[in-house]
Structures are given as C-alpha cells and as structure tokens.
Amino acid sequence: MTSVSDLAGRLGLKKHPKSWRGACPSCGYSGAFSVRAGRDRPLLYCSNGCDRDTLGSTVARIAGGEWQPPERDTTGDDAARRRRQAAALRMLERCLPAAGTLADRYLMGRGLAGLAASPALHFLASTPHPESGTYPAMIAAVRDSTGAVVAAHRTFLDPATARKAAVTPAKASLGPVWGGAIRLHPAAAELVIGEGIETAASAGRLLGLPAWAAISAGNLARGLVLPPEVRSVVIATDADPAGQDAARAAWTRWTAEGRKVRIATPDRPGADFNDILMEAHRG
C-alpha cells in the first residue's frame, strides 16, 4: 500500500505540521489539497470544495495502480456530511454582516466596493485555520440549487493589511459545497458564474450582470446545479488550462440542459477579470 509520504512525493506536496499540502490535482487551486495518514490508507481533502470521488479518481490516475481510492461507506459519508453542514451553519450564525468590517476593506482593495452588502457575505474576527492558528475571515454562504444554505467558504484575512492572510491555504470550505454556489446576487434569468468570489464579482460588474461563484474548478465543471430560472449563463474563466477545461465542461453540461451558455476570458494574457476591473478603476 502506498504510504502518505510516497503519495505526497508523487503529487509534489510539501510537509506541513498536520499533513502534506500543495496544489489540488483536480481543481488546481494552490495550497488547497492535503494528504494525511488515515487508519487504513491516506486521506485526501481539498479545502476549495472538490468532492471525494473526484479527488480519488484524479489521484488514482496520477499514482497509477499503486493507489486506489477506498470503497465508499455511504452511511458514514451521509453522517459526516450532516456534521459538516451543521458546523457551517453554526459558523454562519456567529457571523457579522460583511459591510463595515475587515472583509469590506478587503473587497474594496480588490476594486469591489459595495460588494460587502451582498447577503451572501459575512465576517468573523477569529476562525480556525485548517493547519494552525486562528484568523479573521470573510465568510460566504454556499447554497444548493433549492437555495438552502449547505456550507460556508472562508477567505482568511490579514488584519494589518486587509489582504488575504499569508497562510496556506488562504481559502477553505466547511461543509458539502459540491453542487452549490456562493450567490453574490439573487437568482436571475441570466448570470455570470466564475470560480472564485473575486473573479465572479469582477466579471459581473464588467458585464453588468448578477454573479455567482462556483468555489472550485471541479465544482464548476461537474458539480454546480443551476435552478430552473437560470436560462442564460456567462462562464467567466481565466486563461489557464484548468480554468478553460472546467469552463468547457460546464458549457457542455448546461447547454445540454437547454440553457444559453458562453465563455468569457480576459483578452490579455496572464490577466484575470479582477485585474481588468482594477485597471478600469485606475483609468
């Protein structure tokens, strides 16, 4: 059986106090993926919201025949899902509205003044980090296709600079985010959907459309379930291969559902939609 250190070496992960950590092999998000020792085999986790099946199949493909994902214990999975969802709801109950807080300052620094008024965004002055310590964080509610809150997403912040904290990962989810979205605006007939909060909100402002964040490339590609009232979607993506692959997969899914879908990518190499928005503000 493949050891944690062997698997981590194959995946290019670095040793941290509680785990091995690095870029997620599924969604590509830097620092989101971790491997730690389990009772029978290594345990996989993506703090950016990739589901266990997706992680397992991706890692099995990279590791070859030496590692296979464990058999699913659906009873245990359901219980764990309920526990994580309950923990996310308790976290959201403790939150303050984001407006007027460090989260508001963070968003203004990203050219997104006023976004803190979104009912999806909240703030906690102190919340545990997956590796160690506690940090202030912008907390976003994640809703499923029915509109029910199922998870919370944290962006850890530096109180001195109002930027993302210099920790790995800088963002993490709590609860079953797969299939859900951060609804920065209410559901509408036409939406912009991007991977992260900043990308989605920036593209929405540039295009004059309400925006949702899919949280991860994997969830955008294969997970996010849209409610029936959403009939037209602009997928806002970066030019990187993982983002483009996810956008094409989402385009295929949602087009097959009878929706009008197009993909929007910044026309400047290396830029994302938040870069374009910030440049527009600078004139």
C-alpha positions as CSV (number, residue, x, y, z in Angstrom):
1,M,0.0,0.0,0.0
2,T,1.3,3.5,-0.9
3,S,2.4,5.5,2.1
4,V,1.5,9.1,2.8
5,S,5.0,10.3,2.0
6,D,5.2,8.3,-1.2
7,L,1.9,9.6,-2.4
8,A,2.8,13.1,-1.4
9,G,6.0,12.8,-3.4
10,R,4.2,11.7,-6.5
11,L,1.8,14.7,-6.1
12,G,4.6,17.3,-5.4
13,L,3.3,18.2,-1.9
14,K,5.2,19.8,0.9
15,K,5.2,18.7,4.5
16,H,3.1,20.8,7.0
17,P,2.6,20.2,10.7
18,K,-0.6,18.1,10.2
19,S,-0.4,17.0,6.6
20,W,1.3,17.2,3.3
21,R,-0.1,20.1,1.2
22,G,0.0,21.6,-2.2
23,A,-1.9,22.4,-5.4
24,C,-5.1,20.3,-5.8
25,P,-4.6,17.8,-8.7
26,S,-8.3,18.2,-9.5
27,C,-9.1,21.9,-9.4
28,G,-5.5,23.3,-9.5
29,Y,-6.0,25.7,-6.6
30,S,-2.7,26.4,-4.9
31,G,-2.3,25.1,-1.4
32,A,-5.9,23.7,-1.2
33,F,-5.1,20.0,-1.4
34,S,-3.8,17.9,1.6
35,V,-3.0,14.3,2.4
36,R,-2.7,12.9,5.8
37,A,-2.4,9.4,7.4
38,G,-5.7,7.6,7.9
39,R,-6.5,4.4,9.7
40,D,-6.2,2.2,6.6
41,R,-4.9,4.5,3.9
42,P,-4.0,8.1,3.1
43,L,-6.9,10.6,3.5
44,L,-7.5,13.2,0.8
45,Y,-9.0,16.7,1.2
46,C,-9.4,19.8,-1.0
47,S,-10.3,22.9,1.0
48,N,-11.6,24.5,-2.2
49,G,-14.5,22.1,-2.3
50,C,-13.6,19.2,-4.6
51,D,-15.7,16.1,-3.8
52,R,-14.0,12.9,-2.6
53,D,-14.9,10.9,-5.7
54,T,-13.3,13.5,-7.9
55,L,-10.2,13.6,-5.8
56,G,-9.9,9.8,-5.5
57,S,-10.2,9.2,-9.3
58,T,-7.7,12.0,-10.1
59,V,-5.1,10.8,-7.5
60,A,-5.6,7.2,-8.7
61,R,-4.8,8.3,-12.3
62,I,-1.7,10.2,-11.2
63,A,-0.4,7.4,-8.8
64,G,-1.2,4.6,-11.2
65,G,-2.0,1.1,-9.9
66,E,-0.2,1.6,-6.6
67,W,-3.0,3.5,-5.0
68,Q,-6.8,3.2,-5.3
69,P,-9.5,5.2,-3.5
70,P,-11.2,3.4,-0.7
71,E,-14.7,1.8,-1.0
72,R,-17.4,4.3,-0.2
73,D,-19.2,4.0,3.1
74,T,-22.3,5.9,2.2
75,T,-23.7,5.7,5.7
76,G,-20.6,7.2,7.2
77,D,-20.5,9.8,4.3
78,D,-24.0,10.9,5.0
79,A,-23.4,11.4,8.7
80,A,-20.1,13.3,8.0
81,R,-21.9,15.5,5.5
82,R,-24.6,16.4,8.1
83,R,-21.9,17.1,10.7
84,R,-20.0,19.4,8.4
85,Q,-23.2,21.2,7.3
86,A,-24.3,21.7,10.9
87,A,-20.8,23.1,11.7
88,A,-21.0,25.5,8.7
89,L,-24.5,26.7,9.8
90,R,-23.2,27.3,13.4
91,M,-20.3,29.3,11.9
92,L,-22.7,31.5,9.8
93,E,-24.9,32.1,12.9
94,R,-21.9,33.7,14.7
95,C,-21.0,36.0,11.8
96,L,-21.4,39.7,11.4
97,P,-22.6,41.3,8.1
98,A,-19.5,42.0,6.0
99,A,-20.3,45.7,5.5
100,G,-18.1,47.9,7.5
101,T,-15.7,45.1,8.6
102,L,-12.2,43.9,7.6
103,A,-14.0,41.9,4.9
104,D,-15.4,45.1,3.4
105,R,-11.9,46.6,3.4
106,Y,-10.5,43.5,1.6
107,L,-13.2,43.7,-1.1
108,M,-12.6,47.5,-1.6
109,G,-8.9,46.7,-2.0
110,R,-9.9,44.4,-4.8
111,G,-11.9,47.1,-6.6
112,L,-15.2,45.7,-5.3
113,A,-16.6,48.5,-3.2
114,G,-20.2,47.8,-2.1
115,L,-20.0,44.0,-2.6
116,A,-19.9,43.6,1.2
117,A,-23.6,44.5,1.2
118,S,-24.3,41.1,-0.5
119,P,-26.4,38.9,1.8
120,A,-24.0,36.1,0.9
121,L,-21.0,37.7,2.6
122,H,-20.2,37.8,6.3
123,F,-17.3,38.3,8.7
124,L,-15.8,36.6,11.7
125,A,-13.0,38.2,13.7
126,S,-11.5,34.8,14.5
127,T,-11.9,31.5,12.9
128,P,-9.7,28.3,12.9
129,H,-7.4,27.7,10.0
130,P,-7.1,24.1,8.7
131,E,-3.4,23.9,9.6
132,S,-2.9,26.0,12.7
133,G,-4.0,29.2,14.5
134,T,-7.0,31.4,14.0
135,Y,-7.5,34.4,11.7
136,P,-10.2,36.9,10.8
137,A,-12.1,35.8,7.7
138,M,-14.6,36.7,5.1
139,I,-17.3,34.0,5.3
140,A,-19.5,33.3,2.4
141,A,-22.7,31.2,2.5
142,V,-22.9,28.4,-0.1
143,R,-26.4,27.5,-1.3
144,D,-27.6,24.4,-3.2
145,S,-29.9,24.5,-6.2
146,T,-33.0,24.9,-3.9
147,G,-31.5,28.0,-2.2
148,A,-30.8,26.2,1.1
149,V,-27.5,27.0,2.9
150,V,-25.3,23.9,2.9
151,A,-21.8,25.1,3.5
152,A,-19.5,28.1,4.3
153,H,-16.5,29.3,2.5
154,R,-13.7,31.2,4.3
155,T,-11.2,33.7,3.0
156,F,-8.6,34.2,5.7
157,L,-7.5,37.9,6.1
158,D,-4.5,39.8,7.4
159,P,-5.9,42.5,9.9
160,A,-2.9,44.7,9.3
161,T,-3.2,44.9,5.5
162,A,-6.8,43.9,4.8
163,R,-5.4,41.5,2.2
164,K,-5.5,37.7,2.1
165,A,-3.6,36.3,5.0
166,A,-0.1,34.8,4.2
167,V,-1.2,31.3,5.1
168,T,-1.7,28.0,3.1
169,P,-4.4,27.6,2.2
170,A,-5.7,31.2,2.1
171,K,-9.2,29.9,1.4
172,A,-11.1,26.9,2.8
173,S,-14.6,25.5,2.7
174,L,-16.6,24.0,5.6
175,G,-19.5,21.7,4.7
176,P,-20.6,20.0,1.5
177,V,-20.1,22.6,-1.2
178,W,-20.3,20.2,-4.1
179,G,-23.2,21.2,-6.4
180,G,-23.7,24.6,-4.6
181,A,-22.6,28.2,-5.3
182,I,-22.0,31.4,-3.5
183,R,-24.9,33.5,-4.7
184,L,-23.5,37.1,-4.6
185,H,-26.8,38.2,-6.1
186,P,-30.2,36.6,-6.2
187,A,-31.0,34.0,-8.9
188,A,-31.9,35.6,-12.3
189,A,-32.6,34.6,-15.8
190,E,-29.0,35.5,-16.8
191,L,-25.9,35.1,-14.6
192,V,-22.2,35.4,-14.7
193,I,-20.6,32.4,-13.0
194,G,-16.9,32.3,-12.1
195,E,-14.7,30.1,-10.0
196,G,-13.9,32.5,-7.1
197,I,-15.7,35.3,-5.5
198,E,-13.4,38.0,-6.8
199,T,-13.4,36.7,-10.4
200,A,-17.2,36.2,-10.5
201,A,-18.0,39.6,-8.9
202,S,-15.5,41.4,-11.2
203,A,-16.8,39.8,-14.3
204,G,-20.4,40.6,-13.2
205,R,-19.5,44.3,-12.8
206,L,-17.7,44.5,-16.1
207,L,-20.6,42.8,-17.9
208,G,-23.5,44.3,-15.9
209,L,-24.8,41.0,-14.7
210,P,-25.5,39.3,-11.4
211,A,-22.8,36.9,-10.3
212,W,-22.3,33.6,-8.6
213,A,-19.1,31.9,-7.5
214,A,-18.6,28.2,-8.1
215,I,-15.8,27.9,-5.5
216,S,-13.6,25.4,-7.4
217,A,-12.9,24.5,-11.0
218,G,-14.1,20.9,-10.2
219,N,-17.4,22.1,-8.9
220,L,-17.8,24.5,-11.9
221,A,-17.1,21.6,-14.3
222,R,-19.1,18.8,-12.8
223,G,-20.9,19.8,-9.7
224,L,-22.8,23.1,-9.7
225,V,-26.5,22.5,-10.2
226,L,-28.4,25.5,-11.5
227,P,-32.0,26.2,-10.6
228,P,-34.6,26.2,-13.4
229,E,-35.0,30.0,-13.5
230,V,-31.4,30.5,-14.7
231,R,-31.7,30.3,-18.5
232,S,-28.5,32.0,-19.7
233,V,-25.0,31.8,-18.3
234,V,-21.7,33.6,-19.0
235,I,-18.9,31.5,-17.6
236,A,-16.1,33.8,-16.5
237,T,-12.8,32.0,-16.6
238,D,-9.0,32.6,-16.5
239,A,-6.8,31.6,-19.5
240,D,-5.1,28.8,-17.5
241,P,-5.7,25.2,-18.7
242,A,-7.6,24.1,-15.6
243,G,-10.0,27.0,-15.9
244,Q,-10.5,26.5,-19.6
245,D,-11.2,22.8,-19.2
246,A,-13.7,23.5,-16.4
247,A,-15.4,26.1,-18.4
248,R,-15.8,23.8,-21.4
249,A,-17.1,21.0,-19.2
250,A,-19.7,23.4,-17.7
251,W,-20.6,24.7,-21.1
252,T,-21.3,21.1,-22.3
253,R,-23.4,20.3,-19.2
254,W,-25.5,23.5,-19.2
255,T,-26.0,23.6,-22.9
256,A,-27.3,20.0,-22.8
257,E,-29.9,21.3,-20.2
258,G,-31.2,23.7,-22.8
259,R,-29.5,26.8,-21.5
260,K,-27.8,29.5,-23.5
261,V,-24.1,29.5,-22.4
262,R,-21.0,31.4,-23.5
263,I,-17.5,31.5,-22.1
264,A,-15.7,34.8,-21.4
265,T,-12.0,35.0,-20.9
266,P,-9.8,38.2,-20.5
267,D,-8.2,39.1,-23.8
268,R,-4.9,40.0,-22.1
269,P,-2.5,37.0,-21.4
270,G,-1.9,36.5,-17.7
271,A,-4.8,38.7,-16.5
272,D,-7.9,37.7,-14.7
273,F,-11.2,39.6,-14.5
274,N,-10.3,41.3,-11.2
275,D,-7.1,42.6,-12.9
276,I,-9.2,44.1,-15.7
277,L,-11.6,45.7,-13.2
278,M,-8.8,47.2,-11.2
279,E,-7.2,48.6,-14.4
280,A,-10.6,50.1,-15.3
281,H,-10.8,51.8,-11.9
282,R,-7.3,53.3,-12.4
283,G,-8.4,54.7,-15.7
